Amino acid sequence: MLLRRVSGSSGRKASPSETLFDAVFEVLLTSSSQMGEYTSLLSLLVTVTAISLTGVMAPGPATAVTITKGASRPGAGALVALGHGIIEIPLIIVIGLGFATVLTVPAIRVAVGLAGGAVLIWMSVGLLRTKEQMPIEHREVKSGCVLAGLTTTAANPYWFVWWVTVGAALVASASTWGMLGIAAFAVAHWACDFGWLSFLSWGVFTSRRLWTPRIYRAILVACGVVLAGFGVYFIVSTLLSLGW
């Protein structure tokens, strides 16, 4: 097993959220030892794909920006996935090397929660201030989509929680096949991100001929509210974990 959970030594009583986090972590690491008994790497990757899709298809900040970017670029989802992967692939490598416990340090989790919440609220303000007019197709603009994928990923503290629990268990299982297994896992997981976000932006772009400026404005407002909601939730839940 490459991964180990490090218990705090400060002697303070754990908060309910920390207790739940520790419990989930232990259960998933136990499950990872059982998953390591798979007779083939292919069977593990099938399981990885199924689990990854449940997380990828769940509505979140990346979903919101993919919808807004997809209105003007059919390939926006692929670029958002690229930005997402710029952070995710190195994280998988770090976890595979056994440094997952770094992400469980309270100070890091608090910093990600507060800063991430603030960034998402800032992004939501930008969407809510967008004028009521139909977008034009921008095939040449790439950096905005990649940056959006990178930002929404780094600003989501629950993405980190997923990776030090569910993700860590999956990486531990893939490590049974060494670096080949970890690399295959990374490709399979990112392919789920790429496929779903690409499909989502393509669907939004091809259906936009049915939109009116008012409908487009309503979609932007809805996505802005979603981002703001996640931002507020991240900040409030972080403050509550500190005993506020």
KOLSE-573577 format. One record per residue (C-alpha): residue number from 1; x, y, z. Coordinates in steps of 0.02 Angstrom, whole numbers, plus 50000, padded with zeros to 5 digits. Example, Ala and Ser with C-alpha at 12.3 -4.5 7.8 and 13.67 -1.06 7.14 Angstrom:
// KOLSE-573577
<node 1 <50615 49775 50390>>
<node 2 <50684 49947 50357>>
//
This chain:
// KOLSE-573577
<node 1 <50000 50000 50000>>
<node 2 <50078 50166 49947>>
<node 3 <49959 50275 50047>>
<node 4 <49940 50300 50234>>
<node 5 <49826 50416 50335>>
<node 6 <49922 50516 50464>>
<node 7 <49827 50552 50625>>
<node 8 <49845 50719 50711>>
<node 9 <49955 50726 50864>>
<node 10 <49898 50890 50937>>
<node 11 <49778 50805 51058>>
<node 12 <49631 50918 51014>>
<node 13 <49459 50845 50992>>
<node 14 <49416 50815 50810>>
<node 15 <49270 50911 50736>>
<node 16 <49120 50814 50664>>
<node 17 <49177 50854 50486>>
<node 18 <49353 50791 50522>>
<node 19 <49284 50633 50603>>
<node 20 <49176 50600 50451>>
<node 21 <49322 50635 50334>>
<node 22 <49433 50513 50431>>
<node 23 <49299 50379 50430>>
<node 24 <49271 50393 50243>>
<node 25 <49458 50390 50213>>
<node 26 <49482 50230 50314>>
<node 27 <49335 50142 50231>>
<node 28 <49398 50185 50057>>
<node 29 <49576 50132 50094>>
<node 30 <49509 49967 50156>>
<node 31 <49410 49951 49995>>
<node 32 <49567 49990 49895>>
<node 33 <49655 49838 49967>>
<node 34 <49510 49731 49908>>
<node 35 <49511 49814 49736>>
<node 36 <49695 49768 49724>>
<node 37 <49641 49589 49706>>
<node 38 <49574 49618 49530>>
<node 39 <49645 49488 49412>>
<node 40 <49676 49612 49272>>
<node 41 <49712 49794 49247>>
<node 42 <49569 49804 49122>>
<node 43 <49440 49753 49252>>
<node 44 <49506 49887 49369>>
<node 45 <49496 50019 49232>>
<node 46 <49315 49973 49198>>
<node 47 <49278 50004 49382>>
<node 48 <49378 50165 49379>>
<node 49 <49279 50227 49229>>
<node 50 <49113 50190 49312>>
<node 51 <49162 50278 49474>>
<node 52 <49242 50425 49383>>
<node 53 <49087 50456 49277>>
<node 54 <48979 50473 49433>>
<node 55 <49092 50615 49490>>
<node 56 <49116 50695 49319>>
<node 57 <48931 50701 49277>>
<node 58 <48882 50777 49445>>
<node 59 <48841 50964 49423>>
<node 60 <48980 51077 49486>>
<node 61 <49084 51232 49445>>
<node 62 <49166 51150 49293>>
<node 63 <48994 51105 49226>>
<node 64 <48935 51285 49242>>
<node 65 <49084 51361 49149>>
<node 66 <49074 51227 49015>>
<node 67 <48894 51275 48979>>
<node 68 <48934 51460 48969>>
<node 69 <49090 51435 48861>>
<node 70 <49002 51307 48753>>
<node 71 <48877 51438 48697>>
<node 72 <49013 51517 48589>>
<node 73 <49131 51371 48556>>
<node 74 <49082 51189 48522>>
<node 75 <49252 51125 48580>>
<node 76 <49250 51224 48742>>
<node 77 <49223 51068 48846>>
<node 78 <49382 50987 48781>>
<node 79 <49481 51142 48827>>
<node 80 <49401 51153 48999>>
<node 81 <49449 50970 49023>>
<node 82 <49627 51014 48971>>
<node 83 <49637 51149 49104>>
<node 84 <49563 51026 49229>>
<node 85 <49695 50897 49181>>
<node 86 <49838 51020 49204>>
<node 87 <49802 51012 49390>>
<node 88 <49731 50836 49402>>
<node 89 <49868 50735 49318>>
<node 90 <50009 50802 49429>>
<node 91 <49897 50771 49581>>
<node 92 <49875 50589 49530>>
<node 93 <50064 50572 49519>>
<node 94 <50085 50651 49691>>
<node 95 <49957 50531 49765>>
<node 96 <50040 50384 49679>>
<node 97 <50205 50432 49758>>
<node 98 <50124 50427 49930>>
<node 99 <50100 50611 49970>>
<node 100 <49910 50612 49981>>
<node 101 <49918 50654 50167>>
<node 102 <49987 50827 50125>>
<node 103 <49815 50873 50060>>
<node 104 <49735 50827 50227>>
<node 105 <49834 50957 50325>>
<node 106 <49700 51069 50408>>
<node 107 <49786 51232 50357>>
<node 108 <49789 51180 50174>>
<node 109 <49607 51126 50175>>
<node 110 <49554 51290 50256>>
<node 111 <49655 51393 50131>>
<node 112 <49581 51300 49983>>
<node 113 <49405 51316 50053>>
<node 114 <49412 51504 50084>>
<node 115 <49514 51554 49930>>
<node 116 <49418 51435 49818>>
<node 117 <49250 51500 49877>>
<node 118 <49305 51680 49847>>
<node 119 <49365 51641 49669>>
<node 120 <49201 51555 49623>>
<node 121 <49100 51703 49688>>
<node 122 <49211 51820 49586>>
<node 123 <49181 51715 49430>>
<node 124 <48993 51716 49463>>
<node 125 <48992 51906 49470>>
<node 126 <49070 51910 49297>>
<node 127 <48931 51799 49228>>
<node 128 <48793 51898 49311>>
<node 129 <48860 52060 49237>>
<node 130 <48859 51991 49059>>
<node 131 <48745 52089 48943>>
<node 132 <48588 52013 48869>>
<node 133 <48651 51973 48695>>
<node 134 <48683 51813 48599>>
<node 135 <48863 51753 48596>>
<node 136 <48959 51742 48433>>
<node 137 <49065 51593 48386>>
<node 138 <49247 51610 48441>>
<node 139 <49347 51464 48375>>
<node 140 <49512 51554 48397>>
<node 141 <49496 51590 48583>>
<node 142 <49573 51448 48683>>
<node 143 <49657 51519 48837>>
<node 144 <49494 51574 48918>>
<node 145 <49422 51398 48917>>
<node 146 <49583 51317 48979>>
<node 147 <49599 51446 49117>>
<node 148 <49417 51420 49166>>
<node 149 <49447 51233 49184>>
<node 150 <49605 51261 49284>>
<node 151 <49526 51392 49398>>
<node 152 <49365 51300 49437>>
<node 153 <49466 51144 49478>>
<node 154 <49590 51230 49593>>
<node 155 <49449 51328 49676>>
<node 156 <49348 51175 49722>>
<node 157 <49397 51106 49894>>
<node 158 <49283 50957 49877>>
<node 159 <49381 50905 49723>>
<node 160 <49531 50887 49838>>
<node 161 <49426 50791 49965>>
<node 162 <49371 50671 49828>>
<node 163 <49551 50640 49779>>
<node 164 <49617 50604 49954>>
<node 165 <49474 50482 49985>>
<node 166 <49396 50399 49833>>
<node 167 <49536 50450 49714>>
<node 168 <49673 50393 49833>>
<node 169 <49592 50222 49850>>
<node 170 <49583 50202 49662>>
<node 171 <49763 50258 49636>>
<node 172 <49819 50136 49772>>
<node 173 <49733 49995 49677>>
<node 174 <49808 50049 49510>>
<node 175 <49981 50053 49590>>
<node 176 <49974 49863 49600>>
<node 177 <50031 49870 49419>>
<node 178 <50164 50001 49456>>
<node 179 <50180 50161 49356>>
<node 180 <50095 50078 49208>>
<node 181 <49940 50052 49313>>
<node 182 <49942 50231 49379>>
<node 183 <49967 50300 49202>>
<node 184 <49824 50194 49135>>
<node 185 <49714 50251 49278>>
<node 186 <49755 50435 49245>>
<node 187 <49714 50418 49060>>
<node 188 <49550 50325 49094>>
<node 189 <49494 50452 49224>>
<node 190 <49539 50605 49121>>
<node 191 <49455 50528 48968>>
<node 192 <49293 50530 49068>>
<node 193 <49316 50716 49102>>
<node 194 <49359 50749 48920>>
<node 195 <49215 50648 48850>>
<node 196 <49078 50717 48962>>
<node 197 <49130 50901 48954>>
<node 198 <49155 50891 48765>>
<node 199 <48982 50815 48744>>
<node 200 <48907 50949 48857>>
<node 201 <48983 51097 48764>>
<node 202 <48940 51021 48595>>
<node 203 <48760 50998 48651>>
<node 204 <48749 51177 48711>>
<node 205 <48826 51248 48551>>
<node 206 <48719 51148 48430>>
<node 207 <48558 51191 48521>>
<node 208 <48592 51378 48535>>
<node 209 <48495 51414 48374>>
<node 210 <48341 51382 48480>>
<node 211 <48391 51516 48604>>
<node 212 <48337 51697 48617>>
<node 213 <48440 51833 48702>>
<node 214 <48327 51817 48853>>
<node 215 <48353 51629 48863>>
<node 216 <48541 51652 48848>>
<node 217 <48537 51781 48987>>
<node 218 <48436 51663 49096>>
<node 219 <48564 51524 49069>>
<node 220 <48707 51642 49117>>
<node 221 <48614 51696 49274>>
<node 222 <48579 51515 49321>>
<node 223 <48762 51467 49298>>
<node 224 <48816 51622 49394>>
<node 225 <48701 51577 49538>>
<node 226 <48769 51399 49537>>
<node 227 <48949 51462 49549>>
<node 228 <48902 51586 49686>>
<node 229 <48809 51449 49779>>
<node 230 <48960 51335 49776>>
<node 231 <49072 51479 49828>>
<node 232 <48965 51526 49978>>
<node 233 <48946 51344 50027>>
<node 234 <49134 51315 50021>>
<node 235 <49169 51468 50130>>
<node 236 <49030 51433 50256>>
<node 237 <49074 51249 50275>>
<node 238 <49257 51295 50299>>
<node 239 <49215 51423 50434>>
<node 240 <49101 51297 50521>>
<node 241 <49243 51170 50522>>
<node 242 <49345 51300 50618>>
<node 243 <49208 51310 50749>>
<node 244 <49129 51475 50696>>
//
